[in-house]
Amino acid sequence: STTTHQRENARWMAQQHAAVHLPQSEMTAGGLAELLQKMTRAECQKMAEAAYENGRRDANEAIANVLEELAENRQQRGTIA
């Protein structure tokens, strides 16, 4: 499901030290405010750097290439106009 997929992404990001995983069941306005107030600027910077290091800056191009290849294959098979 989409929810499971998002949860796994959040856990993975947390394992990479690129995020804090807060399960939805623990998500309250007060709890989130407390978490944010406890985080230092240095911790936020480290998470930002880890997220950048783990990111794919060519993701848009990679997705477009796959879609173009799929469309070309379907067109060659005559399954699209």
MOPAC internal coordinates of N, CA, C and O (Angstrom, degrees):
PM7 1SCF
backbone

  N    0.0000 0     0.00 0     0.00 0    0    0    0
  C    1.4510 1     0.00 0     0.00 0    1    0    0
  C    1.5280 1   109.75 1     0.00 0    2    1    0
  O    1.2310 1   121.07 1   -16.65 1    3    2    1
  N    1.3067 1   115.56 1   163.35 1    3    2    1
  C    1.4573 1   121.05 1   179.05 1    5    3    2
  C    1.5167 1   111.02 1   -62.71 1    6    5    3
  O    1.2310 1   120.46 1   139.82 1    7    6    5
  N    1.3250 1   116.72 1   -40.18 1    7    6    5
  C    1.4616 1   120.55 1  -179.87 1    9    7    6
  C    1.5179 1   110.96 1   -61.85 1   10    9    7
  O    1.2310 1   120.13 1   135.23 1   11   10    9
  N    1.3211 1   117.36 1   -44.77 1   11   10    9
  C    1.4613 1   121.36 1   179.13 1   13   11   10
  C    1.5210 1   110.14 1   -62.78 1   14   13   11
  O    1.2310 1   120.61 1   136.98 1   15   14   13
  N    1.3157 1   116.43 1   -43.02 1   15   14   13
  C    1.4622 1   121.32 1   179.89 1   17   15   14
  C    1.5338 1   110.35 1   -60.77 1   18   17   15
  O    1.2310 1   120.16 1   135.28 1   19   18   17
  N    1.3182 1   117.30 1   -44.72 1   19   18   17
  C    1.4649 1   121.48 1   179.46 1   21   19   18
  C    1.5247 1   110.85 1   -65.46 1   22   21   19
  O    1.2310 1   120.34 1   140.62 1   23   22   21
  N    1.3205 1   116.96 1   -39.38 1   23   22   21
  C    1.4678 1   120.63 1   179.10 1   25   23   22
  C    1.5235 1   110.30 1   -63.98 1   26   25   23
  O    1.2310 1   120.50 1   136.32 1   27   26   25
  N    1.3288 1   116.65 1   -43.68 1   27   26   25
  C    1.4647 1   120.24 1   178.84 1   29   27   26
  C    1.5262 1   111.16 1   -64.24 1   30   29   27
  O    1.2310 1   120.13 1   140.77 1   31   30   29
  N    1.3266 1   117.36 1   -39.23 1   31   30   29
  C    1.4655 1   120.34 1   175.88 1   33   31   30
  C    1.5245 1   110.57 1   -61.56 1   34   33   31
  O    1.2310 1   120.47 1   136.30 1   35   34   33
  N    1.3217 1   116.71 1   -43.70 1   35   34   33
  C    1.4669 1   120.86 1   179.86 1   37   35   34
  C    1.5233 1   110.92 1   -63.87 1   38   37   35
  O    1.2310 1   120.27 1   137.37 1   39   38   37
  N    1.3036 1   117.10 1   -42.63 1   39   38   37
  C    1.4711 1   120.39 1   178.35 1   41   39   38
  C    1.5217 1   111.02 1   -63.30 1   42   41   39
  O    1.2310 1   120.66 1   137.35 1   43   42   41
  N    1.3307 1   116.34 1   -42.65 1   43   42   41
  C    1.4604 1   120.27 1   179.58 1   45   43   42
  C    1.5252 1   110.63 1   -61.91 1   46   45   43
  O    1.2310 1   120.84 1   134.94 1   47   46   45
  N    1.3381 1   116.00 1   -45.06 1   47   46   45
  C    1.4656 1   119.60 1   178.63 1   49   47   46
  C    1.5285 1   110.68 1   -60.76 1   50   49   47
  O    1.2310 1   120.10 1   139.80 1   51   50   49
  N    1.3166 1   117.41 1   -40.20 1   51   50   49
  C    1.4642 1   120.79 1   178.23 1   53   51   50
  C    1.5290 1   110.60 1   -65.13 1   54   53   51
  O    1.2310 1   120.12 1   140.26 1   55   54   53
  N    1.3249 1   117.39 1   -39.74 1   55   54   53
  C    1.4691 1   120.91 1   178.23 1   57   55   54
  C    1.5272 1   111.53 1   -64.03 1   58   57   55
  O    1.2310 1   120.53 1   151.69 1   59   58   57
  N    1.3195 1   116.58 1   -28.31 1   59   58   57
  C    1.4657 1   121.47 1   178.18 1   61   59   58
  C    1.5307 1   111.34 1   -85.87 1   62   61   59
  O    1.2310 1   120.62 1  -177.42 1   63   62   61
  N    1.3235 1   116.43 1     2.58 1   63   62   61
  C    1.4761 1   123.16 1  -177.49 1   65   63   62
  C    1.5237 1   111.33 1    63.65 1   66   65   63
  O    1.2310 1   120.82 1  -150.38 1   67   66   65
  N    1.3224 1   116.05 1    29.62 1   67   66   65
  C    1.4530 1   121.96 1  -179.12 1   69   67   66
  C    1.5273 1   112.15 1  -106.71 1   70   69   67
  O    1.2310 1   120.30 1  -177.94 1   71   70   69
  N    1.3197 1   117.04 1     2.06 1   71   70   69
  C    1.4626 1   121.24 1  -178.22 1   73   71   70
  C    1.5196 1   109.11 1  -166.76 1   74   73   71
  O    1.2310 1   121.67 1   -10.83 1   75   74   73
  N    1.3058 1   114.41 1   169.17 1   75   74   73
  C    1.4626 1   121.55 1   171.03 1   77   75   74
  C    1.5188 1   105.86 1  -111.79 1   78   77   75
  O    1.2310 1   120.36 1   -54.54 1   79   78   77
  N    1.3192 1   116.92 1   125.46 1   79   78   77
  C    1.4614 1   120.33 1   178.86 1   81   79   78
  C    1.5163 1   108.17 1   -91.83 1   82   81   79
  O    1.2310 1   121.28 1   -62.24 1   83   82   81
  N    1.3036 1   115.15 1   117.76 1   83   82   81
  C    1.4610 1   121.66 1   177.53 1   85   83   82
  C    1.5203 1   107.01 1  -119.88 1   86   85   83
  O    1.2310 1   120.21 1   -72.84 1   87   86   85
  N    1.3397 1   117.21 1   107.16 1   87   86   85
  C    1.4639 1   119.33 1  -179.67 1   89   87   86
  C    1.5302 1   111.43 1   -55.63 1   90   89   87
  O    1.2310 1   120.98 1   -34.63 1   91   90   89
  N    1.3113 1   115.73 1   145.37 1   91   90   89
  C    1.4606 1   120.61 1  -177.92 1   93   91   90
  C    1.5230 1   111.64 1   -57.62 1   94   93   91
  O    1.2310 1   120.47 1   147.36 1   95   94   93
  N    1.3277 1   116.71 1   -32.64 1   95   94   93
  C    1.4655 1   119.90 1   179.98 1   97   95   94
  C    1.5274 1   111.72 1   -64.63 1   98   97   95
  O    1.2310 1   120.22 1   158.28 1   99   98   97
  N    1.3316 1   117.19 1   -21.72 1   99   98   97
  C    1.4599 1   121.51 1   179.23 1  101   99   98
  C    1.5265 1   112.37 1  -100.90 1  102  101   99
  O    1.2310 1   120.69 1  -177.81 1  103  102  101
  N    1.3208 1   116.29 1     2.19 1  103  102  101
  C    1.4553 1   121.17 1  -176.00 1  105  103  102
  C    1.5252 1   110.70 1   -82.56 1  106  105  103
  O    1.2310 1   121.39 1   -72.67 1  107  106  105
  N    1.3005 1   114.95 1   107.33 1  107  106  105
  C    1.4609 1   121.58 1   172.83 1  109  107  106
  C    1.5203 1   106.89 1  -132.19 1  110  109  107
  O    1.2310 1   120.34 1   -19.79 1  111  110  109
  N    1.3057 1   116.95 1   160.21 1  111  110  109
  C    1.4662 1   120.17 1   179.13 1  113  111  110
  C    1.5252 1   110.34 1   -59.08 1  114  113  111
  O    1.2310 1   121.00 1   135.02 1  115  114  113
  N    1.3316 1   115.70 1   -44.98 1  115  114  113
  C    1.4620 1   119.80 1  -179.76 1  117  115  114
  C    1.5146 1   112.74 1   -65.45 1  118  117  115
  O    1.2310 1   120.68 1   137.21 1  119  118  117
  N    1.3331 1   116.30 1   -42.79 1  119  118  117
  C    1.4565 1   120.69 1  -179.82 1  121  119  118
  C    1.5150 1   112.23 1   -64.58 1  122  121  119
  O    1.2310 1   120.74 1   138.53 1  123  122  121
  N    1.3196 1   116.19 1   -41.47 1  123  122  121
  C    1.4596 1   120.55 1   178.72 1  125  123  122
  C    1.5275 1   110.53 1   -67.11 1  126  125  123
  O    1.2310 1   120.56 1   137.07 1  127  126  125
  N    1.3246 1   116.54 1   -42.93 1  127  126  125
  C    1.4674 1   120.19 1   178.33 1  129  127  126
  C    1.5224 1   110.81 1   -60.42 1  130  129  127
  O    1.2310 1   120.60 1   137.43 1  131  130  129
  N    1.3212 1   116.46 1   -42.57 1  131  130  129
  C    1.4640 1   120.67 1   179.52 1  133  131  130
  C    1.5273 1   110.97 1   -63.77 1  134  133  131
  O    1.2310 1   120.48 1   135.68 1  135  134  133
  N    1.3223 1   116.69 1   -44.32 1  135  134  133
  C    1.4616 1   121.01 1   178.80 1  137  135  134
  C    1.5257 1   110.79 1   -59.35 1  138  137  135
  O    1.2310 1   120.45 1   133.42 1  139  138  137
  N    1.3213 1   116.75 1   -46.58 1  139  138  137
  C    1.4611 1   120.88 1  -178.36 1  141  139  138
  C    1.5254 1   111.97 1   -66.36 1  142  141  139
  O    1.2310 1   120.42 1   143.40 1  143  142  141
  N    1.3261 1   116.80 1   -36.60 1  143  142  141
  C    1.4640 1   120.17 1   179.55 1  145  143  142
  C    1.5219 1   111.88 1   -68.30 1  146  145  143
  O    1.2310 1   120.00 1   150.81 1  147  146  145
  N    1.3254 1   117.61 1   -29.19 1  147  146  145
  C    1.4631 1   121.67 1  -179.28 1  149  147  146
  C    1.5291 1   112.48 1   -80.26 1  150  149  147
  O    1.2310 1   120.28 1   158.60 1  151  150  149
  N    1.3230 1   117.07 1   -21.40 1  151  150  149
  C    1.4640 1   120.24 1  -176.77 1  153  151  150
  C    1.5208 1   110.44 1   -76.31 1  154  153  151
  O    1.2310 1   121.20 1   -45.89 1  155  154  153
  N    1.3239 1   115.30 1   134.11 1  155  154  153
  C    1.4605 1   119.89 1   177.88 1  157  155  154
  C    1.5242 1   110.03 1   -88.53 1  158  157  155
  O    1.2310 1   121.52 1   -16.41 1  159  158  157
  N    1.3057 1   114.70 1   163.59 1  159  158  157
  C    1.4636 1   120.07 1   176.54 1  161  159  158
  C    1.5278 1   109.99 1   -60.62 1  162  161  159
  O    1.2310 1   120.41 1   140.64 1  163  162  161
  N    1.3283 1   116.82 1   -39.36 1  163  162  161
  C    1.4699 1   121.16 1   179.57 1  165  163  162
  C    1.5257 1   110.94 1   -62.70 1  166  165  163
  O    1.2310 1   119.95 1   139.58 1  167  166  165
  N    1.3314 1   117.71 1   -40.42 1  167  166  165
  C    1.4737 1   121.01 1   178.03 1  169  167  166
  C    1.5267 1   110.52 1   -63.92 1  170  169  167
  O    1.2310 1   120.73 1   137.22 1  171  170  169
  N    1.3180 1   116.21 1   -42.78 1  171  170  169
  C    1.4691 1   120.21 1   178.38 1  173  171  170
  C    1.5217 1   110.56 1   -63.03 1  174  173  171
  O    1.2310 1   120.43 1   139.02 1  175  174  173
  N    1.3298 1   116.78 1   -40.98 1  175  174  173
  C    1.4666 1   120.96 1   179.26 1  177  175  174
  C    1.5213 1   110.74 1   -63.76 1  178  177  175
  O    1.2310 1   120.10 1   137.84 1  179  178  177
  N    1.3348 1   117.42 1   -42.16 1  179  178  177
  C    1.4663 1   121.04 1   178.95 1  181  179  178
  C    1.5244 1   110.91 1   -62.84 1  182  181  179
  O    1.2310 1   120.48 1   139.03 1  183  182  181
  N    1.3411 1   116.68 1   -40.97 1  183  182  181
  C    1.4661 1   119.65 1   177.73 1  185  183  182
  C    1.5219 1   110.75 1   -64.56 1  186  185  183
  O    1.2310 1   120.44 1   138.32 1  187  186  185
  N    1.3249 1   116.77 1   -41.68 1  187  186  185
  C    1.4644 1   120.57 1   179.51 1  189  187  186
  C    1.5256 1   110.58 1   -62.01 1  190  189  187
  O    1.2310 1   120.40 1   137.16 1  191  190  189
  N    1.3247 1   116.84 1   -42.84 1  191  190  189
  C    1.4622 1   120.60 1   179.38 1  193  191  190
  C    1.5255 1   111.24 1   -65.59 1  194  193  191
  O    1.2310 1   120.43 1   138.80 1  195  194  193
  N    1.3296 1   116.78 1   -41.20 1  195  194  193
  C    1.4679 1   120.26 1   178.74 1  197  195  194
  C    1.5273 1   110.54 1   -65.28 1  198  197  195
  O    1.2310 1   120.29 1   140.10 1  199  198  197
  N    1.3215 1   117.06 1   -39.90 1  199  198  197
  C    1.4673 1   120.49 1   178.27 1  201  199  198
  C    1.5279 1   110.08 1   -63.24 1  202  201  199
  O    1.2310 1   120.67 1   137.37 1  203  202  201
  N    1.3177 1   116.33 1   -42.63 1  203  202  201
  C    1.4684 1   120.42 1   179.26 1  205  203  202
  C    1.5234 1   110.62 1   -62.93 1  206  205  203
  O    1.2310 1   120.36 1   135.70 1  207  206  205
  N    1.3261 1   116.92 1   -44.30 1  207  206  205
  C    1.4637 1   121.35 1  -179.63 1  209  207  206
  C    1.5260 1   112.15 1   -63.05 1  210  209  207
  O    1.2310 1   120.15 1   147.16 1  211  210  209
  N    1.3208 1   117.31 1   -32.84 1  211  210  209
  C    1.4609 1   121.41 1  -177.61 1  213  211  210
  C    1.5215 1   113.01 1   -89.76 1  214  213  211
  O    1.2310 1   120.30 1   170.36 1  215  214  213
  N    1.3235 1   117.02 1    -9.64 1  215  214  213
  C    1.4565 1   120.76 1  -176.79 1  217  215  214
  C    1.5138 1   112.74 1   -78.59 1  218  217  215
  O    1.2310 1   121.43 1   -21.17 1  219  218  217
  N    1.3226 1   114.86 1   158.83 1  219  218  217
  C    1.4711 1   121.24 1   174.98 1  221  219  218
  C    1.5161 1   107.38 1  -109.43 1  222  221  219
  O    1.2310 1   121.15 1   -70.59 1  223  222  221
  N    1.3021 1   115.40 1   109.41 1  223  222  221
  C    1.4539 1   118.99 1  -179.61 1  225  223  222
  C    1.5230 1   112.30 1   -75.95 1  226  225  223
  O    1.2310 1   120.27 1   169.47 1  227  226  225
  N    1.3163 1   117.09 1   -10.53 1  227  226  225
  C    1.4629 1   120.46 1   177.92 1  229  227  226
  C    1.5256 1   111.90 1  -104.31 1  230  229  227
  O    1.2310 1   120.20 1  -162.73 1  231  230  229
  N    1.3158 1   117.22 1    17.27 1  231  230  229
  C    1.4726 1   120.61 1  -174.62 1  233  231  230
  C    1.5252 1   112.22 1   -60.09 1  234  233  231
  O    1.2310 1   119.96 1   135.71 1  235  234  233
  N    1.3319 1   117.68 1   -44.29 1  235  234  233
  C    1.4733 1   119.62 1  -179.42 1  237  235  234
  C    1.5179 1   111.10 1   -59.93 1  238  237  235
  O    1.2310 1   120.86 1   135.00 1  239  238  237
  N    1.3274 1   115.95 1   -45.00 1  239  238  237
  C    1.4634 1   119.99 1  -179.77 1  241  239  238
  C    1.5254 1   111.09 1   -65.91 1  242  241  239
  O    1.2310 1   120.19 1   139.79 1  243  242  241
  N    1.3264 1   117.25 1   -40.21 1  243  242  241
  C    1.4661 1   120.86 1  -179.96 1  245  243  242
  C    1.5259 1   110.75 1   -63.21 1  246  245  243
  O    1.2310 1   120.15 1   137.53 1  247  246  245
  N    1.3192 1   117.31 1   -42.47 1  247  246  245
  C    1.4684 1   121.40 1   178.76 1  249  247  246
  C    1.5263 1   109.99 1   -65.23 1  250  249  247
  O    1.2310 1   120.44 1   135.73 1  251  250  249
  N    1.3282 1   116.76 1   -44.27 1  251  250  249
  C    1.4670 1   120.43 1   179.50 1  253  251  250
  C    1.5245 1   110.85 1   -61.11 1  254  253  251
  O    1.2310 1   120.16 1   139.42 1  255  254  253
  N    1.3217 1   117.30 1   -40.58 1  255  254  253
  C    1.4691 1   120.55 1   178.83 1  257  255  254
  C    1.5220 1   111.72 1   -62.37 1  258  257  255
  O    1.2310 1   120.43 1   137.46 1  259  258  257
  N    1.3243 1   116.78 1   -42.54 1  259  258  257
  C    1.4670 1   120.49 1   178.88 1  261  259  258
  C    1.5259 1   110.13 1   -63.75 1  262  261  259
  O    1.2310 1   120.22 1   135.41 1  263  262  261
  N    1.3305 1   117.18 1   -44.59 1  263  262  261
  C    1.4657 1   120.45 1  -179.90 1  265  263  262
  C    1.5283 1   111.54 1   -63.60 1  266  265  263
  O    1.2310 1   120.55 1   138.88 1  267  266  265
  N    1.3256 1   116.55 1   -41.12 1  267  266  265
  C    1.4664 1   119.58 1   178.00 1  269  267  266
  C    1.5265 1   111.01 1   -63.67 1  270  269  267
  O    1.2310 1   120.61 1   139.21 1  271  270  269
  N    1.3224 1   116.45 1   -40.79 1  271  270  269
  C    1.4634 1   120.50 1   178.79 1  273  271  270
  C    1.5263 1   110.94 1   -64.34 1  274  273  271
  O    1.2310 1   120.34 1   136.95 1  275  274  273
  N    1.3283 1   116.96 1   -43.05 1  275  274  273
  C    1.4662 1   120.41 1   178.07 1  277  275  274
  C    1.5216 1   111.02 1   -62.50 1  278  277  275
  O    1.2310 1   120.61 1   135.66 1  279  278  277
  N    1.3319 1   116.43 1   -44.34 1  279  278  277
  C    1.4651 1   119.94 1   179.85 1  281  279  278
  C    1.5220 1   110.83 1   -62.88 1  282  281  279
  O    1.2310 1   120.52 1   138.56 1  283  282  281
  N    1.3215 1   116.60 1   -41.44 1  283  282  281
  C    1.4648 1   120.51 1   179.12 1  285  283  282
  C    1.5256 1   110.99 1   -63.56 1  286  285  283
  O    1.2310 1   120.35 1   136.95 1  287  286  285
  N    1.3201 1   116.94 1   -43.05 1  287  286  285
  C    1.4705 1   120.97 1   178.77 1  289  287  286
  C    1.5210 1   111.36 1   -63.17 1  290  289  287
  O    1.2310 1   120.18 1   138.36 1  291  290  289
  N    1.3204 1   117.26 1   -41.64 1  291  290  289
  C    1.4638 1   120.41 1   179.53 1  293  291  290
  C    1.5205 1   110.19 1   -66.67 1  294  293  291
  O    1.2310 1   120.81 1   140.64 1  295  294  293
  N    1.3204 1   116.06 1   -39.36 1  295  294  293
  C    1.4629 1   119.89 1  -179.85 1  297  295  294
  C    1.5278 1   110.17 1   -65.47 1  298  297  295
  O    1.2310 1   120.29 1   139.96 1  299  298  297
  N    1.3203 1   117.06 1   -40.04 1  299  298  297
  C    1.4661 1   120.93 1   178.85 1  301  299  298
  C    1.5250 1   111.12 1   -64.57 1  302  301  299
  O    1.2310 1   120.47 1   146.90 1  303  302  301
  N    1.3255 1   116.71 1   -33.10 1  303  302  301
  C    1.4709 1   120.31 1   178.67 1  305  303  302
  C    1.5196 1   111.36 1   -83.01 1  306  305  303
  O    1.2310 1   120.49 1   172.49 1  307  306  305
  N    1.3342 1   116.66 1    -7.51 1  307  306  305
  C    1.4564 1   120.49 1   179.00 1  309  307  306
  C    1.5110 1   113.82 1    77.97 1  310  309  307
  O    1.2310 1   120.13 1  -156.79 1  311  310  309
  N    1.3388 1   117.36 1    23.21 1  311  310  309
  C    1.4646 1   119.18 1  -178.47 1  313  311  310
  C    1.5159 1   112.71 1   -92.00 1  314  313  311
  O    1.2310 1   120.16 1   174.02 1  315  314  313
  N    1.3493 1   117.30 1    -5.98 1  315  314  313
  C    1.4616 1   120.03 1   173.18 1  317  315  314
  C    1.5115 1   108.59 1  -133.61 1  318  317  315
  O    1.2310 1   120.90 1   -24.23 1  319  318  317
  N    1.3100 1   115.89 1   155.77 1  319  318  317
  C    1.4720 1   120.58 1  -177.85 1  321  319  318
  C    1.5024 1   111.06 1   -75.57 1  322  321  319
  O    1.2310 1   120.10 1   180.00 1  323  322  321

